[in-house]
């Protein structure tokens, strides 16, 4: 079990939880418009549409050249299209959106053709769900894109890429206080097999789920809050985590500690953190966010000297007549977001302990599903696997961005630098099978990946048409590559032995150039 070894943390969480309700009751009310928590700039479409029916059809023509990420995305021209229907009324909203892609990130679509597939094309559900809402609450469910309460490209609890997942989400908000409880389905009834999850032992990836909560207060320009999350493996849904407003730390340990008739022996992953934002309307926004995966006592007083697993993000945006400029910084120590050790080498322990902060308990998946074709495995894009901070553990990232208007074009651009060491979102402790008994490990690899990315996009058009172009270039020095674990005993779990690890490779220089042209048609009724 990933334990927070400081009993004081339990007291701190209780005080925060109690204080939120106390302050909420004591503070005078303000206008609801000023109290909205920060949300991602890429909010879900179902939360942005006007009343009525909205039909959207879009097509893109991306062209990629170079070797960076070639193991994930196809090179050359990979056209794709999307279609969506969205319906909004005063207290209900529906959305159904599907993508047709040819980038070969995932395997091809089943078809009654000589090859058994639809060429390299693949259908993906972008979003499909329902939302019910009133003056102070909303409840939504389905396969939906979702975001953190902190509006940052480096948000820590929920990935800023807005990954779509089956979910159920409840939000309450009044003039001062807001609360959110979100259930996220990770893997359910999986039939996926990999070397770490072979078909002679497992039916597929284990059933896994996650719960995410936010408790927040707004005081005009200032918003502060507490976030926590739990990931569990071996079961798909935990109703008490979702329904109870109790911080999940207490729920986990009340049920998971022996000596009680209700003892459940649950071994879940618990994470906690704080955020603060300051919004000066029309001038600037600032934010800071912390994520704590595990915390130790540095070996003092006989306590375990387990590694600190933390992530931090801070940044802001300033609005000027020339557009909005942003600066964002984030980093995470080694071992953050990954599962705990599986030192008991049993099938049951591997299932229960696969609670890393990821959608999938692997770094690869079986790409070729057709029986007549040779079996092949493909890398899961890390940015599409992490539930939280999109770059995961053991890195430092900095991003400068800008958006504004140039003539008839709405434009945005960014420059990003990322420094990264080895990381393993699904393999505990990398090449070890127990924690290394050190207090703090961060970017200590002999070689680190240095990645530089620059990107720009322009949008123009006249209703109902919209046209856009995007160009991106990336250079990675000593680029990360997947490799097998080193020195792990064959007596350990298959996850320890077989889940591959991303590591910098000396002299591995990779480039990527990408150009995308697109057109969008939006019709409202």
C-alpha positions as CSV (number, residue, x, y, z in Angstrom):
1,X,0.0,0.0,0.0
2,X,1.3,3.4,-0.8
3,X,1.1,4.9,2.7
4,X,1.5,8.5,3.7
5,X,3.9,7.8,6.6
6,X,3.2,11.1,8.4
7,X,0.1,10.7,10.7
8,X,0.1,14.5,10.7
9,X,-1.0,14.5,7.1
10,X,-4.3,12.8,8.2
11,X,-4.8,15.6,10.7
12,X,-3.9,18.2,8.0
13,X,-6.5,16.8,5.6
14,X,-9.1,16.8,8.3
15,X,-8.4,20.4,9.2
16,X,-8.5,21.5,5.5
17,X,-11.7,19.6,5.0
18,X,-13.3,21.1,8.1
19,X,-12.0,24.5,7.4
20,X,-13.5,24.7,3.9
21,X,-17.0,24.2,5.3
22,X,-16.4,26.5,8.2
23,X,-15.1,29.4,6.0
24,X,-17.8,28.8,3.4
25,X,-20.4,29.3,6.1
26,X,-18.8,32.4,7.6
27,X,-17.9,34.4,4.5
28,X,-20.4,36.9,3.0
29,X,-21.7,35.9,-0.5
30,X,-20.5,37.5,-3.7
31,X,-21.8,37.3,-7.3
32,X,-21.7,33.8,-8.7
33,X,-20.0,35.0,-11.9
34,X,-16.8,35.9,-9.9
35,X,-16.6,32.6,-8.1
36,X,-16.2,30.1,-11.0
37,X,-13.1,27.9,-10.5
38,X,-10.5,28.0,-13.2
39,X,-11.1,25.7,-16.1
40,X,-9.1,24.5,-19.1
41,X,-9.2,26.7,-22.2
42,X,-10.1,23.6,-24.1
43,X,-13.3,23.0,-22.1
44,X,-15.7,20.3,-23.2
45,X,-17.9,21.3,-26.1
46,X,-21.0,20.2,-24.2
47,X,-20.3,23.0,-21.7
48,X,-19.9,25.7,-24.4
49,X,-22.8,25.4,-26.8
50,X,-25.8,27.7,-27.0
51,X,-29.2,26.2,-26.7
52,X,-30.4,24.1,-29.6
53,X,-28.9,21.5,-32.0
54,X,-25.3,22.0,-33.2
55,X,-23.8,19.9,-36.0
56,X,-20.0,20.0,-36.6
57,X,-18.0,18.4,-39.4
58,X,-14.3,18.8,-39.6
59,X,-11.4,17.4,-41.7
60,X,-7.6,17.6,-41.2
61,X,-4.6,16.8,-43.4
62,X,-1.6,16.3,-41.2
63,X,1.8,15.6,-42.7
64,X,4.7,14.4,-40.5
65,X,8.3,13.9,-41.3
66,X,11.3,12.9,-39.1
67,X,12.0,10.2,-36.6
68,X,10.7,11.6,-33.4
69,X,7.6,9.7,-32.2
70,X,7.7,7.5,-35.3
71,X,7.0,4.5,-33.1
72,X,3.7,6.1,-32.1
73,X,2.4,8.1,-35.2
74,X,2.7,7.3,-38.9
75,X,4.9,9.4,-41.1
76,X,3.6,11.2,-44.2
77,X,0.1,12.3,-45.0
78,X,-2.5,10.9,-42.5
79,X,-5.9,12.5,-43.2
80,X,-8.6,12.4,-40.5
81,X,-12.2,13.7,-40.0
82,X,-14.7,14.1,-37.2
83,X,-18.4,14.6,-36.9
84,X,-20.4,15.6,-33.9
85,X,-24.0,16.3,-32.8
86,X,-24.6,18.4,-29.7
87,X,-28.0,19.3,-28.2
88,X,-28.4,21.8,-25.4
89,X,-31.5,22.9,-23.4
90,X,-31.8,24.8,-20.1
91,X,-31.3,21.7,-17.9
92,X,-29.9,19.0,-20.2
93,X,-27.2,18.6,-22.8
94,X,-26.2,15.7,-25.1
95,X,-23.1,15.2,-27.2
96,X,-22.0,12.5,-29.6
97,X,-18.7,13.0,-31.5
98,X,-16.6,10.5,-33.4
99,X,-13.3,10.7,-35.2
100,X,-12.0,8.8,-38.3
101,X,-8.2,8.7,-38.1
102,X,-5.4,7.2,-40.2
103,X,-2.4,8.2,-38.0
104,X,-2.0,4.5,-36.9
105,X,-1.7,5.4,-33.2
106,X,-4.1,2.5,-32.7
107,X,-4.9,-0.6,-34.7
108,X,-7.2,-0.4,-37.8
109,X,-11.0,-0.7,-37.7
110,X,-12.6,-4.1,-38.3
111,X,-14.2,-4.4,-41.8
112,X,-15.5,-7.1,-44.1
113,X,-12.6,-6.7,-46.4
114,X,-9.9,-9.0,-47.8
115,X,-7.5,-7.8,-45.0
116,X,-10.2,-7.8,-42.3
117,X,-9.6,-4.1,-41.7
118,X,-10.6,-0.7,-43.1
119,X,-7.1,0.1,-44.5
120,X,-5.3,2.2,-41.9
121,X,-8.4,4.0,-40.8
122,X,-9.8,3.8,-37.3
123,X,-12.9,5.1,-35.6
124,X,-12.6,6.7,-32.2
125,X,-15.3,8.0,-29.9
126,X,-14.2,11.5,-29.2
127,X,-17.1,12.2,-26.8
128,X,-20.5,10.7,-26.1
129,X,-22.5,11.6,-23.0
130,X,-25.3,13.4,-21.2
131,X,-25.2,16.3,-18.8
132,X,-28.0,17.4,-16.4
133,X,-27.7,20.7,-14.6
134,X,-29.4,23.3,-12.4
135,X,-28.5,26.6,-11.0
136,X,-25.8,25.3,-8.6
137,X,-25.0,21.7,-9.7
138,X,-24.3,19.5,-12.7
139,X,-24.2,15.8,-13.2
140,X,-22.7,14.3,-16.3
141,X,-21.8,10.9,-17.5
142,X,-20.6,9.0,-20.6
143,X,-17.3,8.8,-22.4
144,X,-16.2,12.5,-22.0
145,X,-13.1,14.6,-22.2
146,X,-12.2,16.0,-18.8
147,X,-9.9,18.5,-17.3
148,X,-8.4,19.7,-14.0
149,X,-9.8,22.6,-12.1
150,X,-6.4,24.4,-12.7
151,X,-6.1,25.9,-16.2
152,X,-2.6,24.9,-17.1
153,X,-0.9,22.9,-19.9
154,X,0.9,21.2,-16.9
155,X,-2.1,20.5,-14.7
156,X,-1.1,17.8,-12.2
157,X,-4.3,15.9,-11.2
158,X,-6.0,15.7,-14.6
159,X,-4.1,15.6,-17.9
160,X,-4.4,18.9,-19.8
161,X,-4.8,17.0,-23.1
162,X,-8.4,16.4,-22.2
163,X,-8.4,12.6,-22.7
164,X,-11.8,11.0,-23.1
165,X,-12.8,8.3,-20.7
166,X,-16.0,6.7,-19.4
167,X,-16.8,8.8,-16.3
168,X,-19.5,10.1,-13.9
169,X,-19.0,13.6,-12.6
170,X,-20.9,15.6,-10.0
171,X,-20.2,19.3,-9.4
172,X,-21.8,21.7,-6.8
173,X,-21.0,25.4,-6.8
174,X,-22.4,28.4,-4.9
175,X,-21.2,31.9,-4.4
176,X,-18.3,30.8,-2.2
177,X,-17.8,27.1,-2.1
178,X,-17.4,24.5,-4.9
179,X,-17.1,20.7,-4.7
180,X,-16.6,18.1,-7.3
181,X,-16.6,14.3,-7.2
182,X,-15.5,12.4,-10.4
183,X,-15.3,8.7,-11.1
184,X,-13.1,7.7,-14.0
185,X,-13.2,4.2,-15.5
186,X,-9.7,3.1,-16.5
187,X,-9.9,-0.5,-17.7
188,X,-13.0,-2.7,-17.6
189,X,-13.6,-6.2,-19.0
190,X,-10.2,-5.9,-20.8
191,X,-9.1,-8.5,-23.4
192,X,-5.7,-6.9,-24.0
193,X,-2.7,-9.1,-23.5
194,X,1.0,-8.2,-23.4
195,X,4.1,-9.9,-22.1
196,X,3.3,-8.6,-18.6
197,X,-0.3,-9.7,-18.9
198,X,-0.2,-13.0,-20.8
199,X,-3.4,-14.8,-21.9
200,X,-2.3,-18.0,-20.1
201,X,-2.6,-16.2,-16.7
202,X,-4.8,-13.2,-17.1
203,X,-8.1,-12.5,-18.9
204,X,-6.6,-9.1,-19.9
205,X,-5.7,-5.9,-18.0
206,X,-7.4,-5.9,-14.6
207,X,-10.5,-3.9,-13.9
208,X,-9.3,-0.5,-12.6
209,X,-10.9,2.7,-11.6
210,X,-10.0,6.2,-10.2
211,X,-11.9,8.8,-8.2
212,X,-11.0,12.5,-8.1
213,X,-12.3,15.2,-5.7
214,X,-12.0,19.0,-5.4
215,X,-12.9,21.1,-2.4
216,X,-12.5,24.8,-3.1
217,X,-13.3,28.3,-1.9
218,X,-13.4,31.6,-3.9
219,X,-12.8,35.0,-2.5
220,X,-13.1,37.4,-5.4
221,X,-9.9,37.2,-7.3
222,X,-8.5,34.4,-5.1
223,X,-9.4,30.7,-5.3
224,X,-7.9,28.1,-3.1
225,X,-8.6,24.4,-2.9
226,X,-7.7,20.9,-2.0
227,X,-7.6,18.0,-4.5
228,X,-7.3,14.3,-3.9
229,X,-7.5,11.1,-5.9
230,X,-7.5,7.4,-5.5
231,X,-6.7,4.6,-8.0
232,X,-7.6,1.0,-7.4
233,X,-7.1,-2.2,-9.3
234,X,-9.0,-5.5,-9.2
235,X,-12.4,-3.7,-9.1
236,X,-14.0,-1.3,-11.5
237,X,-16.0,1.1,-9.3
238,X,-16.0,2.2,-5.7
239,X,-19.4,3.8,-4.8
240,X,-18.1,5.1,-1.4
241,X,-15.3,7.0,-2.9
242,X,-17.7,8.7,-5.3
243,X,-20.6,9.4,-3.0
244,X,-18.8,10.3,0.2
245,X,-17.5,13.9,0.6
246,X,-14.9,12.6,3.1
247,X,-11.3,13.0,1.8
248,X,-10.4,9.7,0.4
249,X,-7.4,9.2,2.7
250,X,-9.8,8.5,5.6
251,X,-12.1,6.3,3.5
252,X,-9.2,4.1,2.4
253,X,-7.7,3.6,5.8
254,X,-10.9,3.1,7.7
255,X,-11.8,0.2,5.3
256,X,-8.2,-1.0,4.7
257,X,-6.9,-1.4,8.2
258,X,-7.3,-4.8,10.0
259,X,-8.8,-5.4,13.4
260,X,-12.3,-4.2,12.3
261,X,-15.3,-6.3,11.3
262,X,-15.6,-4.3,8.0
263,X,-12.0,-4.9,7.0
264,X,-11.7,-5.0,3.2
265,X,-8.0,-5.3,2.7
266,X,-8.1,-2.8,-0.1
267,X,-4.6,-1.7,-1.4
268,X,-5.3,1.6,-3.2
269,X,-3.1,4.5,-4.3
270,X,-3.9,7.8,-2.6
271,X,-2.8,11.2,-3.8
272,X,-3.4,14.7,-2.3
273,X,-2.6,18.3,-3.2
274,X,-3.4,21.9,-3.0
275,X,-3.9,24.7,-5.6
276,X,-4.3,28.4,-5.5
277,X,-5.2,30.8,-8.3
278,X,-5.4,34.6,-8.6
279,X,-7.3,36.2,-11.4
280,X,-7.1,39.9,-12.1
281,X,-9.8,40.4,-14.8
282,X,-8.4,41.9,-18.0
283,X,-4.8,41.9,-16.6
284,X,-3.3,38.6,-15.5
285,X,-3.9,35.2,-14.0
286,X,-1.6,33.3,-11.7
287,X,-1.7,29.7,-10.4
288,X,0.3,27.2,-8.3
289,X,-0.5,23.5,-7.8
290,X,1.1,20.7,-5.8
291,X,0.6,16.9,-6.1
292,X,1.8,14.5,-3.3
293,X,2.0,10.8,-4.2
294,X,3.9,9.7,-1.2
295,X,5.8,11.3,1.6
296,X,8.3,9.9,4.1
297,X,10.1,10.9,7.3
298,X,13.6,10.7,5.8
299,X,14.3,7.7,8.0
300,X,13.9,9.8,11.2
301,X,12.6,8.2,14.4
302,X,12.8,4.7,12.8
303,X,10.3,5.5,10.0
304,X,10.7,4.1,6.5
305,X,13.0,6.2,4.3
306,X,10.7,5.9,1.3
307,X,11.3,8.3,-1.7
308,X,9.3,11.5,-1.8
309,X,7.0,11.4,-4.8
310,X,5.8,14.9,-5.5
311,X,5.0,17.2,-8.5
312,X,4.7,21.0,-8.6
313,X,3.4,23.4,-11.2
314,X,3.2,27.1,-11.3
315,X,2.7,29.8,-13.9
316,X,0.4,32.5,-15.2
317,X,-0.7,34.6,-18.1
318,X,-0.6,38.3,-18.7
319,X,-3.0,40.1,-21.1
320,X,-1.6,42.9,-23.2
321,X,-2.7,44.9,-26.3
322,X,-0.5,42.5,-28.3
323,X,-2.2,39.4,-27.0
324,X,-2.0,37.1,-24.0
325,X,1.5,35.8,-22.9
326,X,2.0,32.8,-20.6
327,X,4.8,31.2,-18.7
328,X,4.3,27.7,-17.2
329,X,6.8,25.5,-15.2
330,X,6.3,22.0,-13.8
331,X,8.3,19.1,-12.6
332,X,7.9,15.7,-10.9
333,X,10.4,13.7,-8.8
334,X,11.3,10.1,-9.8
335,X,8.8,7.4,-9.0
336,X,5.8,9.9,-8.9
337,X,2.6,8.6,-10.5
338,X,3.8,5.0,-10.8
339,X,2.4,2.0,-8.9
340,X,3.8,0.7,-5.6
341,X,6.1,-2.3,-5.3
342,X,4.9,-5.8,-6.0
343,X,7.3,-7.6,-3.8
344,X,4.9,-10.5,-3.3
345,X,5.3,-12.3,-6.6
346,X,1.7,-13.6,-7.1
347,X,-0.9,-13.1,-9.7
348,X,-3.3,-11.6,-7.2
349,X,-0.7,-9.1,-5.9
350,X,0.1,-8.0,-9.5
351,X,-3.6,-7.3,-10.1
352,X,-4.1,-5.4,-6.8
353,X,-0.9,-3.4,-7.0
354,X,-1.3,-2.2,-10.6
355,X,-2.7,1.2,-9.3
356,X,-0.3,3.6,-11.1
357,X,-1.8,7.0,-12.1
358,X,-2.4,5.8,-15.6
359,X,-5.3,4.8,-17.8
360,X,-3.5,1.5,-18.7
361,X,-1.2,-0.7,-16.5
362,X,1.3,-0.9,-19.3
363,X,3.6,1.1,-21.6
364,X,2.7,-1.1,-24.6
365,X,-0.3,-2.8,-26.2
366,X,-1.0,-5.5,-28.7
367,X,-1.4,-3.4,-31.9
368,X,-2.1,-6.2,-34.5
369,X,-5.3,-8.0,-33.5
370,X,-5.9,-9.9,-36.7
371,X,-5.1,-13.7,-36.2
372,X,-3.6,-14.1,-39.7
373,X,-1.1,-11.3,-39.1
374,X,2.1,-11.6,-36.9
375,X,1.6,-10.4,-33.3
376,X,3.1,-7.0,-32.7
377,X,3.3,-4.6,-29.7
378,X,3.2,-0.8,-29.9
379,X,4.1,2.0,-27.4
380,X,1.2,3.7,-25.7
381,X,1.9,7.4,-26.0
382,X,2.7,8.6,-22.5
383,X,0.7,11.8,-22.9
384,X,-2.3,9.7,-23.6
385,X,-1.7,7.3,-20.7
386,X,-1.1,9.5,-17.7
387,X,-4.3,10.5,-15.8
388,X,-2.5,13.5,-14.4
389,X,0.5,15.6,-15.4
390,X,1.1,14.6,-19.1
391,X,4.9,14.1,-18.8
392,X,4.7,11.9,-15.7
393,X,7.7,11.4,-13.4
394,X,11.4,12.5,-13.3
395,X,11.3,15.6,-15.5
396,X,11.3,19.4,-15.7
397,X,9.3,21.3,-18.3
398,X,9.0,25.0,-19.2
399,X,6.6,26.5,-21.7
400,X,6.2,30.0,-23.1
401,X,3.0,30.6,-25.0
402,X,1.0,33.4,-26.7
403,X,-2.4,33.9,-28.3
404,X,-3.9,36.9,-30.0
405,X,-5.3,38.3,-33.2
406,X,-3.4,39.2,-36.3
407,X,-5.5,40.8,-39.0
408,X,-8.3,38.3,-39.6
409,X,-6.6,35.4,-37.9
410,X,-6.9,34.1,-34.4
411,X,-3.4,32.9,-33.6
412,X,-1.5,31.0,-30.9
413,X,2.0,29.8,-30.5
414,X,4.3,28.2,-27.9
415,X,7.9,27.2,-27.2
416,X,8.6,24.3,-24.8
417,X,11.7,22.9,-23.3
418,X,11.6,19.5,-21.4
419,X,14.4,17.8,-19.5
420,X,13.6,14.2,-18.8
421,X,15.2,11.2,-17.2
422,X,14.1,7.6,-17.1
423,X,10.5,7.1,-16.3
424,X,8.2,4.1,-15.9
425,X,4.4,4.9,-15.5
426,X,3.5,1.3,-15.0
427,X,6.6,-0.5,-13.7
428,X,7.3,0.1,-10.0
429,X,10.8,1.4,-9.1
430,X,12.2,1.1,-12.6
431,X,15.0,-1.6,-12.5
432,X,14.4,-2.3,-8.9
433,X,11.7,-4.4,-7.3
434,X,11.5,-2.6,-4.0
435,X,11.8,1.1,-3.2
436,X,15.4,2.4,-3.1
437,X,15.2,3.8,0.4
438,X,16.3,7.3,-0.6
439,X,14.5,10.4,0.3
440,X,14.6,12.4,-2.9
441,X,15.5,11.4,-6.5
442,X,15.1,13.7,-9.5
443,X,16.9,13.9,-12.8
444,X,19.9,11.8,-11.5
445,X,20.4,9.8,-14.7
446,X,23.9,9.9,-16.3
447,X,22.2,11.1,-19.5
448,X,19.0,13.2,-19.8
449,X,16.7,13.8,-22.8
450,X,16.6,17.4,-23.9
451,X,13.6,18.2,-26.0
452,X,12.7,21.5,-27.7
453,X,9.3,22.1,-29.3
454,X,7.9,25.1,-31.2
455,X,4.4,25.3,-32.5
456,X,2.1,27.8,-34.1
457,X,-1.5,27.8,-35.3
458,X,-3.8,30.2,-37.1
459,X,-7.6,30.1,-37.5
460,X,-9.8,32.2,-39.8
461,X,-13.2,32.0,-41.5
462,X,-16.7,33.2,-41.8
463,X,-19.6,31.4,-40.2
464,X,-20.4,28.6,-40.7
465,X,-16.9,27.8,-42.1
466,X,-13.6,27.9,-40.3
467,X,-10.1,27.2,-41.7
468,X,-6.9,26.6,-39.8
469,X,-3.3,25.7,-40.2
470,X,-0.8,24.4,-37.7
471,X,3.0,23.9,-37.8
472,X,5.1,22.1,-35.2
473,X,8.8,21.3,-34.9
474,X,10.5,19.1,-32.3
475,X,14.2,18.3,-31.6
476,X,15.1,15.7,-29.0
477,X,18.7,15.1,-27.9
478,X,19.5,11.8,-26.2
479,X,15.9,11.0,-26.8
480,X,13.9,8.5,-24.6
481,X,13.4,5.0,-25.9
482,X,11.5,2.1,-24.4
483,X,13.7,-0.7,-23.1
484,X,13.3,-3.9,-21.0
485,X,14.0,-3.7,-17.2
486,X,17.6,-4.6,-16.2
487,X,18.5,-7.0,-13.4
488,X,15.0,-7.8,-12.2
489,X,14.8,-11.4,-10.9
490,X,12.6,-13.9,-12.8
491,X,11.0,-14.7,-9.4
492,X,9.3,-11.2,-9.4
493,X,6.0,-10.3,-10.9
494,X,5.6,-10.1,-14.7
495,X,5.0,-6.4,-14.4
496,X,8.5,-6.0,-12.7
497,X,10.0,-8.2,-15.4
498,X,8.2,-7.2,-18.6
499,X,6.7,-3.7,-18.4
500,X,9.2,-1.6,-20.4
501,X,10.8,1.6,-19.2
502,X,11.5,4.9,-21.0
503,X,15.2,5.8,-20.8
504,X,17.4,8.4,-22.4
505,X,19.8,7.0,-25.1
506,X,23.1,8.8,-25.5
507,X,23.5,10.2,-29.0
508,X,19.9,9.5,-30.0
509,X,19.0,12.6,-31.8
510,X,15.5,12.8,-33.3
511,X,13.5,15.4,-35.3
512,X,9.9,15.9,-36.1
513,X,8.3,18.4,-38.5
514,X,4.5,18.5,-38.7
515,X,2.2,20.6,-40.8
516,X,-1.6,20.4,-40.6
517,X,-4.3,22.0,-42.7
518,X,-8.0,21.8,-41.8
519,X,-11.5,23.0,-42.4
520,X,-14.5,23.0,-40.2
521,X,-18.3,23.4,-40.8
522,X,-20.5,24.3,-37.9
523,X,-24.3,24.5,-38.3
524,X,-26.7,25.5,-35.5
525,X,-30.4,25.0,-35.3
